[in-house]
Amino acid sequence: MLERIGRRSGRARLVLAACIVVPAVAAAGAARADVSPLLAARAVASTSVGQKLYFARDGKLSVAHRAVPPSPTAAADSLRRLLAGPNADERRAGLTTSIPRGSTVLSVIQRGNVANVDLSPGFTSRAELTLSPQLGQIVFTLTQFPTIKLVRIFIDGRPLQVAGPAGTRLSLVGRHVFGAYLPAVFLESPGSGERVRSPLLVEGSATGRTFAALVGADGTLLAQTLLVGEAQARTFFRIRLRFRVSVQQTGRLIVWKFHEGKVLSRVTVPVTYVP
């Protein structure tokens, strides 16, 4: 479960006009990944759990989905995987990392809803951190766990402050301060190629009027909804979409930002529907 910073303002069912749905669906095949490409493990065994690692793409945060063994130290394990960098498939999808090679995790100690993270000196040589994809990768990866909301950074046991907005100095950082490093439509779940059943969990964040549609293998519209209304500030959404299929098939989840008759940003994720 991700940190719940904000909710979409309403849950009313939406009947979208054809002028909205048709352009988004028709153009789905040519959608460029100007928002986070999502990578998912294939169907996982019961001995595996899903985990998200937050990398970078074109200066923005981007998420990769992996299947990993269950662990009592999942938070620390996720950071070690993050610091190891994207794997071959993730690199082919355009994911990179802003974290310097050779950085290591010395410890992760949770106090309440705060994760105290001690990293090796290779992570930074500065006396103060700045808001950046490098720091955002750490914060987003840790705050995927529901009991962690904020992160405090140490370098070899020495606490560091973060230069925040308007000259502020932060000892604790959460997701809400990294809006400048997120794409306009940031889809975090589901992952690409994921096998899904109804209801499908759709979560992420966006700015402005944003919609989602589920499309079947033959182009049939299975479900649709409004994710974010006219909010100017980034809004986090977590919505379950119900659909019905009689046979297993591979379709698409399309999420797009729509303004004044134009699709401004769009992400398309292939998913396999399971009855």
FINU-434194 format. One record per residue (C-alpha): residue in three letters; x, y, z negated. Coordinates in steps of 0.2 Angstrom, whole numbers, plus 2048, in hexadecimal, padded with zeros to 3 digits. Example, Ala and Ser with C-alpha at 12.3 -4.5 7.8 and 13.67 -1.06 7.14 Angstrom:
! FINU-434194
@resn->ALA; east->83E; north->7EA; up->7D9;
@resn->SER; east->844; north->7FB; up->7DC;
//
This chain:
! FINU-434194
@resn->MET; east->800; north->800; up->800;
@resn->LEU; east->807; north->811; up->804;
@resn->GLU; east->807; north->821; up->7F9;
@resn->ARG; east->7F5; north->828; up->7FB;
@resn->ILE; east->7F9; north->83A; up->7FD;
@resn->GLY; east->7E8; north->841; up->803;
@resn->ARG; east->7DA; north->838; up->80B;
@resn->ARG; east->7D0; north->83C; up->81B;
@resn->SER; east->7C2; north->847; up->817;
@resn->GLY; east->7B4; north->83C; up->81D;
@resn->ARG; east->7AF; north->82B; up->821;
@resn->ALA; east->7A0; north->82E; up->82C;
@resn->ARG; east->79F; north->823; up->83B;
@resn->LEU; east->7A2; north->82C; up->84B;
@resn->VAL; east->79B; north->829; up->85C;
@resn->LEU; east->7A8; north->830; up->868;
@resn->ALA; east->7A3; north->838; up->878;
@resn->ALA; east->7AA; north->830; up->888;
@resn->CYS; east->7B4; north->83F; up->88C;
@resn->ILE; east->7BE; north->83B; up->87C;
@resn->VAL; east->7BF; north->828; up->87D;
@resn->VAL; east->7C2; north->826; up->88F;
@resn->PRO; east->7D2; north->830; up->892;
@resn->ALA; east->7DA; north->829; up->883;
@resn->VAL; east->7D6; north->817; up->887;
@resn->ALA; east->7DA; north->819; up->89A;
@resn->ALA; east->7EB; north->821; up->896;
@resn->ALA; east->7F0; north->814; up->889;
@resn->GLY; east->7FB; north->80A; up->893;
@resn->ALA; east->806; north->819; up->898;
@resn->ALA; east->807; north->820; up->886;
@resn->ARG; east->818; north->825; up->882;
@resn->ALA; east->81F; north->822; up->871;
@resn->ASP; east->820; north->834; up->86B;
@resn->VAL; east->819; north->82E; up->85B;
@resn->SER; east->820; north->820; up->850;
@resn->PRO; east->822; north->810; up->859;
@resn->LEU; east->81D; north->802; up->84E;
@resn->LEU; east->825; north->7F1; up->84D;
@resn->ALA; east->81D; north->7E3; up->845;
@resn->ALA; east->823; north->7D1; up->841;
@resn->ARG; east->819; north->7C4; up->84A;
@resn->ALA; east->80C; north->7B9; up->840;
@resn->VAL; east->815; north->7B6; up->82F;
@resn->ALA; east->815; north->7A7; up->824;
@resn->SER; east->80C; north->7A7; up->813;
@resn->THR; east->81E; north->7A8; up->80C;
@resn->SER; east->821; north->7B9; up->814;
@resn->VAL; east->81A; north->7CA; up->810;
@resn->GLY; east->81A; north->7DA; up->81B;
@resn->GLN; east->826; north->7E8; up->817;
@resn->LYS; east->828; north->7F9; up->820;
@resn->LEU; east->839; north->801; up->823;
@resn->TYR; east->839; north->813; up->828;
@resn->PHE; east->846; north->818; up->835;
@resn->ALA; east->848; north->827; up->841;
@resn->ARG; east->843; north->82A; up->853;
@resn->ASP; east->846; north->83B; up->85C;
@resn->GLY; east->849; north->844; up->84B;
@resn->LYS; east->839; north->83D; up->844;
@resn->LEU; east->835; north->82F; up->838;
@resn->SER; east->82F; north->81F; up->83F;
@resn->VAL; east->82A; north->80E; up->837;
@resn->ALA; east->82F; north->7FC; up->83B;
@resn->HIS; east->825; north->7ED; up->834;
@resn->ARG; east->82E; north->7DE; up->82E;
@resn->ALA; east->82A; north->7CD; up->826;
@resn->VAL; east->835; north->7CA; up->817;
@resn->PRO; east->835; north->7BE; up->809;
@resn->PRO; east->82C; north->7C2; up->7F9;
@resn->SER; east->837; north->7CA; up->7EC;
@resn->PRO; east->836; north->7D1; up->7DA;
@resn->THR; east->842; north->7DF; up->7E0;
@resn->ALA; east->839; north->7E3; up->7EF;
@resn->ALA; east->83C; north->7F6; up->7EE;
@resn->ALA; east->84F; north->7F4; up->7ED;
@resn->ASP; east->84F; north->7E6; up->7FA;
@resn->SER; east->846; north->7F2; up->806;
@resn->LEU; east->853; north->7FF; up->804;
@resn->ARG; east->861; north->7F3; up->807;
@resn->ARG; east->858; north->7EE; up->817;
@resn->LEU; east->856; north->800; up->81C;
@resn->LEU; east->868; north->805; up->819;
@resn->ALA; east->86D; north->7F6; up->824;
@resn->GLY; east->865; north->7FF; up->832;
@resn->PRO; east->858; north->7FA; up->840;
@resn->ASN; east->85A; north->7E8; up->847;
@resn->ALA; east->85C; north->7E5; up->85A;
@resn->ASP; east->84A; north->7E5; up->85E;
@resn->GLU; east->847; north->7F5; up->854;
@resn->ARG; east->856; north->7FD; up->85D;
@resn->ARG; east->84F; north->7F8; up->86E;
@resn->ALA; east->83F; north->801; up->869;
@resn->GLY; east->848; north->811; up->866;
@resn->LEU; east->84A; north->811; up->853;
@resn->THR; east->85A; north->818; up->84C;
@resn->THR; east->85F; north->81D; up->83A;
@resn->SER; east->865; north->82D; up->833;
@resn->ILE; east->86D; north->824; up->824;
@resn->PRO; east->880; north->823; up->825;
@resn->ARG; east->888; north->812; up->829;
@resn->GLY; east->88F; north->80A; up->819;
@resn->SER; east->883; north->812; up->80D;
@resn->THR; east->87E; north->805; up->7FF;
@resn->VAL; east->871; north->804; up->7F2;
@resn->LEU; east->879; north->804; up->7E0;
@resn->SER; east->868; north->802; up->7D7;
@resn->VAL; east->856; north->806; up->7D7;
@resn->ILE; east->84E; north->809; up->7C6;
@resn->GLN; east->83B; north->80D; up->7C5;
@resn->ARG; east->835; north->818; up->7B7;
@resn->GLY; east->822; north->81A; up->7B8;
@resn->ASN; east->81E; north->81F; up->7C9;
@resn->VAL; east->830; north->825; up->7CD;
@resn->ALA; east->83D; north->81B; up->7D6;
@resn->ASN; east->84F; north->820; up->7D0;
@resn->VAL; east->85A; north->81C; up->7DE;
@resn->ASP; east->86D; north->81B; up->7DC;
@resn->LEU; east->876; north->81B; up->7ED;
@resn->SER; east->888; north->819; up->7F2;
@resn->PRO; east->892; north->829; up->7F6;
@resn->GLY; east->892; north->825; up->808;
@resn->PHE; east->880; north->82A; up->808;
@resn->THR; east->885; north->83D; up->807;
@resn->SER; east->894; north->847; up->801;
@resn->ARG; east->889; north->856; up->7FD;
@resn->ALA; east->885; north->85D; up->7EC;
@resn->GLU; east->873; north->85F; up->7F2;
@resn->LEU; east->868; north->856; up->7FE;
@resn->THR; east->85C; north->85E; up->80A;
@resn->LEU; east->84B; north->859; up->811;
@resn->SER; east->850; north->84E; up->820;
@resn->PRO; east->84C; north->83E; up->829;
@resn->GLN; east->85B; north->836; up->81F;
@resn->LEU; east->852; north->83A; up->80F;
@resn->GLY; east->841; north->837; up->816;
@resn->GLN; east->846; north->825; up->81B;
@resn->ILE; east->84A; north->821; up->809;
@resn->VAL; east->83A; north->829; up->801;
@resn->PHE; east->82E; north->822; up->80E;
@resn->THR; east->835; north->810; up->80C;
@resn->LEU; east->834; north->811; up->7F9;
@resn->THR; east->823; north->819; up->7F8;
@resn->GLN; east->81B; north->80B; up->803;
@resn->PHE; east->81A; north->802; up->7F2;
@resn->PRO; east->80A; north->807; up->7E9;
@resn->THR; east->812; north->80A; up->7D8;
@resn->ILE; east->81F; north->816; up->7DF;
@resn->LYS; east->81A; north->828; up->7E3;
@resn->LEU; east->82A; north->832; up->7E0;
@resn->VAL; east->83D; north->82F; up->7E3;
@resn->ARG; east->84C; north->836; up->7DA;
@resn->ILE; east->85D; north->834; up->7E2;
@resn->PHE; east->86D; north->831; up->7DA;
@resn->ILE; east->87E; north->82F; up->7E2;
@resn->ASP; east->88A; north->824; up->7D9;
@resn->GLY; east->880; north->828; up->7C9;
@resn->ARG; east->880; north->83B; up->7CC;
@resn->PRO; east->86E; north->842; up->7CE;
@resn->LEU; east->86C; north->84D; up->7DD;
@resn->GLN; east->85F; north->85B; up->7E0;
@resn->VAL; east->856; north->85D; up->7F0;
@resn->ALA; east->855; north->86E; up->7F9;
@resn->GLY; east->842; north->870; up->7FB;
@resn->PRO; east->837; north->87C; up->804;
@resn->ALA; east->838; north->88F; up->801;
@resn->GLY; east->849; north->88D; up->7F7;
@resn->THR; east->842; north->881; up->7EA;
@resn->ARG; east->84D; north->873; up->7E2;
@resn->LEU; east->845; north->862; up->7E0;
@resn->SER; east->84A; north->854; up->7D5;
@resn->LEU; east->83C; north->849; up->7DA;
@resn->VAL; east->836; north->847; up->7EC;
@resn->GLY; east->827; north->83F; up->7F4;
@resn->ARG; east->81F; north->83D; up->805;
@resn->HIS; east->816; north->84D; up->805;
@resn->VAL; east->826; north->858; up->808;
@resn->PHE; east->82B; north->84F; up->818;
@resn->GLY; east->81D; north->855; up->824;
@resn->ALA; east->829; north->85D; up->82F;
@resn->TYR; east->832; north->84C; up->833;
@resn->LEU; east->822; north->843; up->838;
@resn->PRO; east->81B; north->842; up->849;
@resn->ALA; east->80A; north->84A; up->84C;
@resn->VAL; east->801; north->839; up->84B;
@resn->PHE; east->80B; north->82D; up->83F;
@resn->LEU; east->803; north->81C; up->840;
@resn->GLU; east->80A; north->811; up->832;
@resn->SER; east->7FF; north->802; up->834;
@resn->PRO; east->7FB; north->7F6; up->83D;
@resn->GLY; east->80B; north->7F1; up->844;
@resn->SER; east->80E; north->7ED; up->857;
@resn->GLY; east->809; north->7DC; up->85B;
@resn->GLU; east->801; north->7D8; up->84A;
@resn->ARG; east->7F3; north->7CB; up->849;
@resn->VAL; east->7E4; north->7D4; up->841;
@resn->ARG; east->7D3; north->7CF; up->83B;
@resn->SER; east->7C4; north->7DA; up->837;
@resn->PRO; east->7C4; north->7E6; up->82E;
@resn->LEU; east->7D5; north->7ED; up->835;
@resn->LEU; east->7DE; north->7F9; up->82A;
@resn->VAL; east->7E4; north->808; up->833;
@resn->GLU; east->7EF; north->814; up->829;
@resn->GLY; east->7FB; north->823; up->82C;
@resn->SER; east->7FA; north->835; up->82D;
@resn->ALA; east->7F6; north->843; up->83A;
@resn->THR; east->7F3; north->855; up->83C;
@resn->GLY; east->7E3; north->85B; up->844;
@resn->ARG; east->7D5; north->852; up->84C;
@resn->THR; east->7DA; north->83F; up->84E;
@resn->PHE; east->7D0; north->830; up->854;
@resn->ALA; east->7D3; north->81D; up->855;
@resn->ALA; east->7CC; north->810; up->860;
@resn->LEU; east->7CD; north->7FD; up->861;
@resn->VAL; east->7CD; north->7F7; up->873;
@resn->GLY; east->7CB; north->7E4; up->878;
@resn->ALA; east->7D5; north->7DB; up->885;
@resn->ASP; east->7C9; north->7DF; up->892;
@resn->GLY; east->7C8; north->7F1; up->88E;
@resn->THR; east->7B8; north->7F0; up->883;
@resn->LEU; east->7B7; north->7FD; up->875;
@resn->LEU; east->7B6; north->7F3; up->865;
@resn->ALA; east->7B6; north->801; up->858;
@resn->GLN; east->7B9; north->813; up->857;
@resn->THR; east->7BA; north->820; up->849;
@resn->LEU; east->7C0; north->831; up->844;
@resn->LEU; east->7D0; north->830; up->83A;
@resn->VAL; east->7D3; north->843; up->836;
@resn->GLY; east->7C8; north->852; up->839;
@resn->GLU; east->7CD; north->864; up->83C;
@resn->ALA; east->7D9; north->865; up->82E;
@resn->GLN; east->7E9; north->86F; up->832;
@resn->ALA; east->7F3; north->867; up->825;
@resn->ARG; east->7FA; north->855; up->827;
@resn->THR; east->7ED; north->849; up->820;
@resn->PHE; east->7F0; north->837; up->81B;
@resn->PHE; east->7E3; north->82A; up->821;
@resn->ARG; east->7DF; north->819; up->81B;
@resn->ILE; east->7D0; north->811; up->824;
@resn->ARG; east->7CA; north->800; up->828;
@resn->LEU; east->7C2; north->7FD; up->839;
@resn->ARG; east->7B6; north->7EF; up->83B;
@resn->PHE; east->7B5; north->7E6; up->84C;
@resn->ARG; east->7AE; north->7D6; up->853;
@resn->VAL; east->7B6; north->7CA; up->85F;
@resn->SER; east->7B1; north->7B8; up->864;
@resn->VAL; east->7C2; north->7B2; up->86A;
@resn->GLN; east->7D4; north->7B7; up->865;
@resn->GLN; east->7DB; north->7C4; up->871;
@resn->THR; east->7E8; north->7D2; up->873;
@resn->GLY; east->7E1; north->7E3; up->873;
@resn->ARG; east->7E7; north->7F5; up->86E;
@resn->LEU; east->7E5; north->801; up->860;
@resn->ILE; east->7E5; north->813; up->867;
@resn->VAL; east->7E7; north->821; up->85B;
@resn->TRP; east->7E7; north->833; up->863;
@resn->LYS; east->7E7; north->845; up->85E;
@resn->PHE; east->7DA; north->84F; up->868;
@resn->HIS; east->7D8; north->861; up->86A;
@resn->GLU; east->7CE; north->86C; up->876;
@resn->GLY; east->7CB; north->85E; up->882;
@resn->LYS; east->7DD; north->858; up->883;
@resn->VAL; east->7E6; north->849; up->87B;
@resn->LEU; east->7F5; north->851; up->873;
@resn->SER; east->7FD; north->842; up->86B;
@resn->ARG; east->7FA; north->830; up->86C;
@resn->VAL; east->800; north->81F; up->866;
@resn->THR; east->7FB; north->80E; up->86D;
@resn->VAL; east->7FE; north->7FE; up->863;
@resn->PRO; east->7FB; north->7ED; up->86A;
@resn->VAL; east->7F2; north->7E1; up->85D;
@resn->THR; east->7EB; north->7D0; up->85E;
@resn->TYR; east->7D9; north->7CE; up->858;
@resn->VAL; east->7D5; north->7BF; up->84F;
@resn->PRO; east->7C2; north->7BA; up->84D;
//
